[in-house]
Amino acid sequence: MMDKILNLLGIAKRAGRLTTGEEKTIESVRGRSAKIVFLASDAGASTSKKIRDKCSYYDIPLIDEYTNAELSQATGASNRVVLSITDPGFSKKMLELQEKGK
């Protein structure tokens, strides 16, 4: 199931429905355009706390099951630690797949 989520990340990137980087992701969370946030499981403590706090405050779902390398490979960009999906359709499907994977 988890590979399907990574595949959807790549499709979302090509569709222009993905923001990357800590600051852009925080902006999308604050502006409520982020529908789901991905945080690398090996992200630094400071980044991790900041992103978790913002997602919790704004009630945005957070997935932290993938490493930096997995997120980077899925999006075709190097060193991706934080991503957000801005499309409700993509985020709904990703959350469904995550629930099935548990």
N, CA, C and O atoms as a printed pandas DataFrame, in Angstrom:
     atom_number atom_name residue_name chain_id  residue_number  x_coord  y_coord  z_coord
0              1         N          MET        A               1    0.817   -1.203    0.000
1              2        CA          MET        A               1    0.000    0.000    0.000
2              3         C          MET        A               1    0.858    1.264    0.000
3              4         O          MET        A               1    0.516    2.256   -0.645
4              5         N          MET        A               2    1.954    1.221    0.715
5              6        CA          MET        A               2    2.756    2.421    0.847
6              7         C          MET        A               2    3.402    2.842   -0.468
7              8         O          MET        A               2    3.607    4.034   -0.699
8              9         N          ASP        A               3    3.729    1.874   -1.337
9             10        CA          ASP        A               3    4.306    2.225   -2.627
10            11         C          ASP        A               3    3.309    3.009   -3.471
11            12         O          ASP        A               3    3.709    3.864   -4.261
12            13         N          LYS        A               4    2.031    2.733   -3.318
13            14        CA          LYS        A               4    1.003    3.467   -4.056
14            15         C          LYS        A               4    0.974    4.927   -3.626
15            16         O          LYS        A               4    0.758    5.816   -4.449
16            17         N          ILE        A               5    1.189    5.174   -2.351
17            18        CA          ILE        A               5    1.224    6.553   -1.864
18            19         C          ILE        A               5    2.407    7.286   -2.485
19            20         O          ILE        A               5    2.273    8.432   -2.917
20            21         N          LEU        A               6    3.559    6.634   -2.531
21            22        CA          LEU        A               6    4.732    7.263   -3.140
22            23         C          LEU        A               6    4.495    7.519   -4.626
23            24         O          LEU        A               6    4.917    8.553   -5.145
24            25         N          ASN        A               7    3.831    6.601   -5.313
25            26        CA          ASN        A               7    3.496    6.818   -6.723
26            27         C          ASN        A               7    2.582    8.027   -6.885
27            28         O          ASN        A               7    2.762    8.829   -7.801
28            29         N          LEU        A               8    1.603    8.156   -5.995
29            30        CA          LEU        A               8    0.704    9.310   -6.045
30            31         C          LEU        A               8    1.449   10.615   -5.782
31            32         O          LEU        A               8    1.101   11.652   -6.346
32            33         N          LEU        A               9    2.469   10.570   -4.931
33            34        CA          LEU        A               9    3.284   11.769   -4.696
34            35         C          LEU        A               9    3.925   12.242   -5.994
35            36         O          LEU        A               9    3.930   13.436   -6.294
36            37         N          GLY        A              10    4.464   11.305   -6.759
37            38        CA          GLY        A              10    5.075   11.657   -8.035
38            39         C          GLY        A              10    4.072   12.242   -9.011
39            40         O          GLY        A              10    4.373   13.203   -9.719
40            41         N          ILE        A              11    2.882   11.667   -9.049
41            42        CA          ILE        A              11    1.828   12.175   -9.933
42            43         C          ILE        A              11    1.394   13.572   -9.487
43            44         O          ILE        A              11    1.194   14.457  -10.319
44            45         N          ALA        A              12    1.248   13.768   -8.174
45            46        CA          ALA        A              12    0.865   15.082   -7.648
46            47         C          ALA        A              12    1.915   16.136   -7.998
47            48         O          ALA        A              12    1.575   17.276   -8.315
48            49         N          LYS        A              13    3.180   15.755   -7.939
49            50        CA          LYS        A              13    4.258   16.694   -8.303
50            51         C          LYS        A              13    4.125   17.102   -9.762
51            52         O          LYS        A              13    4.188   18.287  -10.092
52            53         N          ARG        A              14    3.941   16.118  -10.631
53            54        CA          ARG        A              14    3.814   16.425  -12.062
54            55         C          ARG        A              14    2.553   17.245  -12.353
55            56         O          ARG        A              14    2.519   18.022  -13.307
56            57         N          ALA        A              15    1.528   17.069  -11.535
57            58        CA          ALA        A              15    0.279   17.817  -11.713
58            59         C          ALA        A              15    0.342   19.210  -11.087
59            60         O          ALA        A              15   -0.597   19.994  -11.226
60            61         N          GLY        A              16    1.440   19.521  -10.403
61            62        CA          GLY        A              16    1.572   20.837   -9.779
62            63         C          GLY        A              16    0.770   20.984   -8.501
63            64         O          GLY        A              16    0.413   22.099   -8.122
64            65         N          ARG        A              17    0.484   19.887   -7.838
65            66        CA          ARG        A              17   -0.324   19.899   -6.608
66            67         C          ARG        A              17    0.508   19.603   -5.367
67            68         O          ARG        A              17   -0.016   19.136   -4.356
68            69         N          LEU        A              18    1.800   19.877   -5.449
69            70        CA          LEU        A              18    2.724   19.540   -4.369
70            71         C          LEU        A              18    3.591   20.748   -4.049
71            72         O          LEU        A              18    4.139   21.379   -4.953
72            73         N          THR        A              19    3.717   21.072   -2.769
73            74        CA          THR        A              19    4.688   22.088   -2.359
74            75         C          THR        A              19    5.789   21.380   -1.590
75            76         O          THR        A              19    5.536   20.418   -0.866
76            77         N          THR        A              20    7.001   21.861   -1.751
77            78        CA          THR        A              20    8.134   21.237   -1.076
78            79         C          THR        A              20    8.910   22.279   -0.298
79            80         O          THR        A              20    8.881   23.468   -0.613
80            81         N          GLY        A              21    9.594   21.813    0.710
81            82        CA          GLY        A              21   10.401   22.701    1.533
82            83         C          GLY        A              21    9.651   23.148    2.769
83            84         O          GLY        A              21    8.424   23.246    2.782
84            85         N          GLU        A              22   10.421   23.414    3.804
85            86        CA          GLU        A              22    9.831   23.756    5.099
86            87         C          GLU        A              22    8.992   25.031    5.047
87            88         O          GLU        A              22    7.843   25.027    5.489
88            89         N          GLU        A              23    9.545   26.114    4.518
89            90        CA          GLU        A              23    8.830   27.392    4.527
90            91         C          GLU        A              23    7.578   27.368    3.651
91            92         O          GLU        A              23    6.521   27.848    4.061
92            93         N          LYS        A              24    7.696   26.811    2.450
93            94        CA          LYS        A              24    6.529   26.749    1.562
94            95         C          LYS        A              24    5.441   25.852    2.141
95            96         O          LYS        A              24    4.252   26.138    1.998
96            97         N          THR        A              25    5.848   24.779    2.789
97            98        CA          THR        A              25    4.865   23.888    3.407
98            99         C          THR        A              25    4.165   24.591    4.566
99           100         O          THR        A              25    2.947   24.485    4.712
100          101         N          ILE        A              26    4.922   25.303    5.383
101          102        CA          ILE        A              26    4.308   26.047    6.491
102          103         C          ILE        A              26    3.337   27.097    5.955
103          104         O          ILE        A              26    2.256   27.281    6.514
104          105         N          GLU        A              27    3.715   27.791    4.869
105          106        CA          GLU        A              27    2.809   28.767    4.253
106          107         C          GLU        A              27    1.519   28.097    3.786
107          108         O          GLU        A              27    0.431   28.640    3.972
108          109         N          SER        A              28    1.643   26.914    3.177
109          110        CA          SER        A              28    0.444   26.226    2.687
110          111         C          SER        A              28   -0.422   25.721    3.842
111          112         O          SER        A              28   -1.646   25.669    3.721
112          113         N          VAL        A              29    0.201   25.353    4.950
113          114        CA          VAL        A              29   -0.561   24.932    6.132
114          115         C          VAL        A              29   -1.283   26.136    6.732
115          116         O          VAL        A              29   -2.475   26.061    7.031
116          117         N          ARG        A              30   -0.570   27.237    6.906
117          118        CA          ARG        A              30   -1.192   28.451    7.463
118          119         C          ARG        A              30   -2.324   28.959    6.584
119          120         O          ARG        A              30   -3.365   29.389    7.082
120          121         N          GLY        A              31   -2.114   28.908    5.269
121          122        CA          GLY        A              31   -3.133   29.367    4.331
122          123         C          GLY        A              31   -4.232   28.350    4.089
123          124         O          GLY        A              31   -5.166   28.592    3.324
124          125         N          ARG        A              32   -4.111   27.219    4.745
125          126        CA          ARG        A              32   -5.072   26.116    4.656
126          127         C          ARG        A              32   -5.214   25.542    3.249
127          128         O          ARG        A              32   -6.223   24.913    2.931
128          129         N          SER        A              33   -4.204   25.758    2.409
129          130        CA          SER        A              33   -4.237   25.117    1.089
130          131         C          SER        A              33   -3.668   23.703    1.165
131          132         O          SER        A              33   -3.944   22.877    0.295
132          133         N          ALA        A              34   -2.875   23.418    2.199
133          134        CA          ALA        A              34   -2.341   22.062    2.388
134          135         C          ALA        A              34   -3.464   21.157    2.876
135          136         O          ALA        A              34   -4.183   21.491    3.818
136          137         N          LYS        A              35   -3.603   20.014    2.225
137          138        CA          LYS        A              35   -4.623   19.044    2.628
138          139         C          LYS        A              35   -4.008   17.884    3.401
139          140         O          LYS        A              35   -4.681   17.219    4.189
140          141         N          ILE        A              36   -2.719   17.652    3.164
141          142        CA          ILE        A              36   -1.976   16.611    3.871
142          143         C          ILE        A              36   -0.498   16.983    3.802
143          144         O          ILE        A              36   -0.039   17.542    2.806
144          145         N          VAL        A              37    0.240   16.673    4.858
145          146        CA          VAL        A              37    1.672   16.990    4.914
146          147         C          VAL        A              37    2.460   15.701    5.107
147          148         O          VAL        A              37    2.075   14.825    5.883
148          149         N          PHE        A              38    3.565   15.606    4.387
149          150        CA          PHE        A              38    4.508   14.496    4.538
150          151         C          PHE        A              38    5.763   15.037    5.190
151          152         O          PHE        A              38    6.326   16.034    4.738
152          153         N          LEU        A              39    6.200   14.381    6.248
153          154        CA          LEU        A              39    7.417   14.744    6.966
154          155         C          LEU        A              39    8.318   13.524    6.986
155          156         O          LEU        A              39    7.898   12.444    7.401
156          157         N          ALA        A              40    9.552   13.691    6.541
157          158        CA          ALA        A              40   10.487   12.561    6.517
158          159         C          ALA        A              40   10.714   12.049    7.932
159          160         O          ALA        A              40   10.862   12.831    8.871
160          161         N          SER        A              41   10.739   10.735    8.072
161          162        CA          SER        A              41   10.940   10.128    9.389
162          163         C          SER        A              41   12.323   10.444    9.945
163          164         O          SER        A              41   12.539   10.366   11.154
164          165         N          ASP        A              42   13.258   10.799    9.068
165          166        CA          ASP        A              42   14.608   11.140    9.510
166          167         C          ASP        A              42   14.869   12.649    9.465
167          168         O          ASP        A              42   16.018   13.078    9.364
168          169         N          ALA        A              43   13.813   13.444    9.539
169          170        CA          ALA        A              43   13.958   14.901    9.574
170          171         C          ALA        A              43   14.581   15.326   10.896
171          172         O          ALA        A              43   14.492   14.610   11.894
172          173         N          GLY        A              44   15.202   16.479   10.896
173          174        CA          GLY        A              44   15.814   17.004   12.108
174          175         C          GLY        A              44   14.775   17.323   13.170
175          176         O          GLY        A              44   13.600   17.527   12.864
176          177         N          ALA        A              45   15.216   17.362   14.411
177          178        CA          ALA        A              45   14.306   17.580   15.542
178          179         C          ALA        A              45   13.587   18.923   15.454
179          180         O          ALA        A              45   12.388   19.000   15.720
180          181         N          SER        A              46   14.302   19.976   15.086
181          182        CA          SER        A              46   13.712   21.308   15.004
182          183         C          SER        A              46   12.640   21.370   13.916
183          184         O          SER        A              46   11.533   21.855   14.153
184          185         N          THR        A              47   12.971   20.882   12.737
185          186        CA          THR        A              47   12.017   20.860   11.626
186          187         C          THR        A              47   10.820   19.997   11.982
187          188         O          THR        A              47    9.678   20.386   11.739
188          189         N          SER        A              48   11.069   18.846   12.548
189          190        CA          SER        A              48   10.010   17.924   12.912
190          191         C          SER        A              48    9.035   18.565   13.896
191          192         O          SER        A              48    7.820   18.475   13.717
192          193         N          LYS        A              49    9.559   19.205   14.924
193          194        CA          LYS        A              49    8.697   19.843   15.923
194          195         C          LYS        A              49    7.873   20.966   15.301
195          196         O          LYS        A              49    6.673   21.074   15.551
196          197         N          LYS        A              50    8.518   21.795   14.493
197          198        CA          LYS        A              50    7.832   22.925   13.873
198          199         C          LYS        A              50    6.677   22.443   12.985
199          200         O          LYS        A              50    5.568   22.972   13.062
200          201         N          ILE        A              51    6.940   21.452   12.155
201          202        CA          ILE        A              51    5.919   20.952   11.233
202          203         C          ILE        A              51    4.802   20.244   11.995
203          204         O          ILE        A              51    3.625   20.446   11.697
204          205         N          ARG        A              52    5.161   19.418   12.973
205          206        CA          ARG        A              52    4.139   18.719   13.767
206          207         C          ARG        A              52    3.235   19.712   14.504
207          208         O          ARG        A              52    2.017   19.537   14.543
208          209         N          ASP        A              53    3.832   20.745   15.083
209          210        CA          ASP        A              53    3.050   21.751   15.805
210          211         C          ASP        A              53    2.078   22.476   14.874
211          212         O          ASP        A              53    0.914   22.675   15.221
212          213         N          LYS        A              54    2.562   22.871   13.684
213          214        CA          LYS        A              54    1.702   23.583   12.729
214          215         C          LYS        A              54    0.556   22.688   12.255
215          216         O          LYS        A              54   -0.592   23.126   12.189
216          217         N          CYS        A              55    0.869   21.447   11.928
217          218        CA          CYS        A              55   -0.174   20.527   11.456
218          219         C          CYS        A              55   -1.208   20.266   12.544
219          220         O          CYS        A              55   -2.405   20.190   12.269
220          221         N          SER        A              56   -0.744   20.130   13.759
221          222        CA          SER        A              56   -1.656   19.904   14.875
222          223         C          SER        A              56   -2.561   21.121   15.086
223          224         O          SER        A              56   -3.773   20.979   15.247
224          225         N          TYR        A              57   -1.969   22.309   15.085
225          226        CA          TYR        A              57   -2.724   23.538   15.322
226          227         C          TYR        A              57   -3.779   23.767   14.236
227          228         O          TYR        A              57   -4.915   24.134   14.534
228          229         N          TYR        A              58   -3.394   23.547   12.980
229          230        CA          TYR        A              58   -4.307   23.791   11.860
230          231         C          TYR        A              58   -5.099   22.548   11.450
231          232         O          TYR        A              58   -5.845   22.584   10.471
232          233         N          ASP        A              59   -4.942   21.465   12.184
233          234        CA          ASP        A              59   -5.681   20.220   11.961
234          235         C          ASP        A              59   -5.481   19.674   10.541
235          236         O          ASP        A              59   -6.440   19.355    9.839
236          237         N          ILE        A              60   -4.216   19.578   10.145
237          238        CA          ILE        A              60   -3.834   19.033    8.840
238          239         C          ILE        A              60   -3.246   17.641    9.075
239          240         O          ILE        A              60   -2.353   17.492    9.909
240          241         N          PRO        A              61   -3.720   16.623    8.363
241          242        CA          PRO        A              61   -3.159   15.273    8.533
242          243         C          PRO        A              61   -1.670   15.241    8.197
243          244         O          PRO        A              61   -1.216   15.918    7.274
244          245         N          LEU        A              62   -0.921   14.454    8.953
245          246        CA          LEU        A              62    0.531   14.348    8.783
246          247         C          LEU        A              62    0.907   12.882    8.619
247          248         O          LEU        A              62    0.478   12.027    9.395
248          249         N          ILE        A              63    1.709   12.604    7.605
249          250        CA          ILE        A              63    2.250   11.257    7.401
250          251         C          ILE        A              63    3.755   11.350    7.564
251          252         O          ILE        A              63    4.417   12.139    6.890
252          253         N          ASP        A              64    4.292   10.535    8.467
253          254        CA          ASP        A              64    5.737   10.595    8.742
254          255         C          ASP        A              64    6.380    9.212    8.647
255          256         O          ASP        A              64    7.307    8.900    9.395
256          257         N          GLU        A              65    5.889    8.397    7.736
257          258        CA          GLU        A              65    6.355    7.017    7.626
258          259         C          GLU        A              65    7.455    6.816    6.591
259          260         O          GLU        A              65    7.977    5.709    6.459
260          261         N          TYR        A              66    7.814    7.858    5.861
261          262        CA          TYR        A              66    8.801    7.719    4.793
262          263         C          TYR        A              66   10.075    8.476    5.129
263          264         O          TYR        A              66   10.052    9.480    5.841
264          265         N          THR        A              67   11.183    7.977    4.606
265          266        CA          THR        A              67   12.469    8.642    4.826
266          267         C          THR        A              67   12.658    9.756    3.804
267          268         O          THR        A              67   11.921    9.866    2.824
268          269         N          ASN        A              68   13.657   10.565    4.064
269          270        CA          ASN        A              68   14.052   11.627    3.153
270          271         C          ASN        A              68   14.320   11.043    1.767
271          272         O          ASN        A              68   13.873   11.595    0.762
272          273         N          ALA        A              69   15.047    9.929    1.713
273          274        CA          ALA        A              69   15.396    9.300    0.434
274          275         C          ALA        A              69   14.148    8.833   -0.318
275          276         O          ALA        A              69   14.066    8.996   -1.535
276          277         N          GLU        A              70   13.184    8.260    0.391
277          278        CA          GLU        A              70   11.958    7.783   -0.257
278          279         C          GLU        A              70   11.137    8.942   -0.814
279          280         O          GLU        A              70   10.635    8.866   -1.935
280          281         N          LEU        A              71   11.000   10.017   -0.033
281          282        CA          LEU        A              71   10.254   11.187   -0.503
282          283         C          LEU        A              71   10.957   11.842   -1.685
283          284         O          LEU        A              71   10.314   12.276   -2.640
284          285         N          SER        A              72   12.282   11.909   -1.611
285          286        CA          SER        A              72   13.060   12.514   -2.695
286          287         C          SER        A              72   12.914   11.713   -3.979
287          288         O          SER        A              72   12.717   12.281   -5.053
288          289         N          GLN        A              73   13.009   10.408   -3.869
289          290        CA          GLN        A              73   12.890    9.557   -5.048
290          291         C          GLN        A              73   11.486    9.653   -5.653
291          292         O          GLN        A              73   11.340    9.706   -6.874
292          293         N          ALA        A              74   10.479    9.676   -4.823
293          294        CA          ALA        A              74    9.097    9.728   -5.309
294          295         C          ALA        A              74    8.801   11.022   -6.057
295          296         O          ALA        A              74    8.028   11.028   -7.015
296          297         N          THR        A              75    9.418   12.122   -5.619
297          298        CA          THR        A              75    9.145   13.419   -6.240
298          299         C          THR        A              75   10.166   13.798   -7.303
299          300         O          THR        A              75    9.983   14.783   -8.018
300          301         N          GLY        A              76   11.231   13.029   -7.408
301          302        CA          GLY        A              76   12.251   13.328   -8.403
302          303         C          GLY        A              76   13.110   14.524   -8.050
303          304         O          GLY        A              76   13.751   15.107   -8.923
304          305         N          ALA        A              77   13.132   14.892   -6.793
305          306        CA          ALA        A              77   13.934   16.024   -6.331
306          307         C          ALA        A              77   14.817   15.549   -5.181
307          308         O          ALA        A              77   14.462   14.615   -4.462
308          309         N          SER        A              78   15.945   16.184   -5.016
309          310        CA          SER        A              78   16.858   15.740   -3.963
310          311         C          SER        A              78   16.549   16.412   -2.631
311          312         O          SER        A              78   16.081   17.550   -2.579
312          313         N          ASN        A              79   16.822   15.684   -1.565
313          314        CA          ASN        A              79   16.733   16.193   -0.198
314          315         C          ASN        A              79   15.360   16.774    0.153
315          316         O          ASN        A              79   15.270   17.904    0.634
316          317         N          ARG        A              80   14.308   16.019   -0.083
317          318        CA          ARG        A              80   12.952   16.444    0.268
318          319         C          ARG        A              80   12.603   15.909    1.649
319          320         O          ARG        A              80   12.462   14.700    1.837
320          321         N          VAL        A              81   12.466   16.809    2.610
321          322        CA          VAL        A              81   12.167   16.431    3.989
322          323         C          VAL        A              81   10.706   16.713    4.330
323          324         O          VAL        A              81   10.089   15.975    5.097
324          325         N          VAL        A              82   10.155   17.787    3.756
325          326        CA          VAL        A              82    8.780   18.191    4.047
326          327         C          VAL        A              82    8.058   18.494    2.731
327          328         O          VAL        A              82    8.567   19.226    1.883
328          329         N          LEU        A              83    6.866   17.917    2.581
329          330        CA          LEU        A              83    6.043   18.129    1.391
330          331         C          LEU        A              83    4.608   18.348    1.826
331          332         O          LEU        A              83    4.188   17.860    2.875
332          333         N          SER        A              84    3.859   19.079    1.025
333          334        CA          SER        A              84    2.420   19.152    1.280
334          335         C          SER        A              84    1.670   18.967   -0.026
335          336         O          SER        A              84    2.114   19.406   -1.086
336          337         N          ILE        A              85    0.533   18.315    0.072
337          338        CA          ILE        A              85   -0.357   18.095   -1.064
338          339         C          ILE        A              85   -1.472   19.124   -0.951
339          340         O          ILE        A              85   -2.092   19.262    0.103
340          341         N          THR        A              86   -1.729   19.850   -2.044
341          342        CA          THR        A              86   -2.730   20.910   -2.010
342          343         C          THR        A              86   -4.032   20.523   -2.704
343          344         O          THR        A              86   -4.968   21.320   -2.758
344          345         N          ASP        A              87   -4.094   19.318   -3.229
345          346        CA          ASP        A              87   -5.285   18.867   -3.941
346          347         C          ASP        A              87   -6.106   17.927   -3.051
347          348         O          ASP        A              87   -5.571   16.942   -2.541
348          349         N          PRO        A              88   -7.395   18.217   -2.859
349          350        CA          PRO        A              88   -8.210   17.366   -1.984
350          351         C          PRO        A              88   -8.370   15.938   -2.500
351          352         O          PRO        A              88   -8.461   15.004   -1.703
352          353         N          GLY        A              89   -8.406   15.755   -3.809
353          354        CA          GLY        A              89   -8.552   14.415   -4.372
354          355         C          GLY        A              89   -7.348   13.536   -4.092
355          356         O          GLY        A              89   -7.493   12.391   -3.663
356          357         N          PHE        A              90   -6.147   14.078   -4.338
357          358        CA          PHE        A              90   -4.923   13.333   -4.052
358          359         C          PHE        A              90   -4.826   13.005   -2.563
359          360         O          PHE        A              90   -4.504   11.879   -2.185
360          361         N          SER        A              91   -5.109   13.999   -1.727
361          362        CA          SER        A              91   -4.948   13.781   -0.285
362          363         C          SER        A              91   -5.950   12.752    0.232
363          364         O          SER        A              91   -5.609   11.937    1.089
364          365         N          LYS        A              92   -7.168   12.779   -0.274
365          366        CA          LYS        A              92   -8.180   11.804    0.153
366          367         C          LYS        A              92   -7.726   10.387   -0.183
367          368         O          LYS        A              92   -7.818    9.488    0.653
368          369         N          LYS        A              93   -7.242   10.191   -1.396
369          370        CA          LYS        A              93   -6.796    8.863   -1.821
370          371         C          LYS        A              93   -5.596    8.407   -0.992
371          372         O          LYS        A              93   -5.516    7.239   -0.611
372          373         N          MET        A              94   -4.666    9.316   -0.711
373          374        CA          MET        A              94   -3.483    8.963    0.085
374          375         C          MET        A              94   -3.868    8.559    1.500
375          376         O          MET        A              94   -3.316    7.601    2.043
376          377         N          LEU        A              95   -4.804    9.274    2.098
377          378        CA          LEU        A              95   -5.258    8.925    3.447
378          379         C          LEU        A              95   -5.977    7.579    3.455
379          380         O          LEU        A              95   -5.826    6.797    4.394
380          381         N          GLU        A              96   -6.761    7.306    2.406
381          382        CA          GLU        A              96   -7.426    6.003    2.301
382          383         C          GLU        A              96   -6.395    4.880    2.211
383          384         O          GLU        A              96   -6.525    3.856    2.880
384          385         N          LEU        A              97   -5.372    5.078    1.384
385          386        CA          LEU        A              97   -4.330    4.065    1.234
386          387         C          LEU        A              97   -3.557    3.863    2.531
387          388         O          LEU        A              97   -3.183    2.740    2.868
388          389         N          GLN        A              98   -3.317    4.958    3.259
389          390        CA          GLN        A              98   -2.601    4.838    4.527
390          391         C          GLN        A              98   -3.425    4.036    5.525
391          392         O          GLN        A              98   -2.879    3.199    6.244
392          393         N          GLU        A              99   -4.720    4.277    5.579
393          394        CA          GLU        A              99   -5.589    3.534    6.495
394          395         C          GLU        A              99   -5.622    2.047    6.151
395          396         O          GLU        A              99   -5.627    1.200    7.044
396          397         N          LYS        A             100   -5.644    1.732    4.861
397          398        CA          LYS        A             100   -5.642    0.331    4.436
398          399         C          LYS        A             100   -4.332   -0.352    4.801
399          400         O          LYS        A             100   -4.301   -1.553    5.070
400          401         N          GLY        A             101   -3.255    0.420    4.807
401          402        CA          GLY        A             101   -1.938   -0.135    5.101
402          403         C          GLY        A             101   -1.733   -0.461    6.559
403          404         O          GLY        A             101   -0.798   -1.187    6.897
404          405         N          LYS        A             102   -2.576    0.054    7.435
405          406        CA          LYS        A             102   -2.405   -0.169    8.876
406          407         C          LYS        A             102   -3.021   -1.472    9.297
407          408         O          LYS        A             102   -2.973   -1.825   10.476
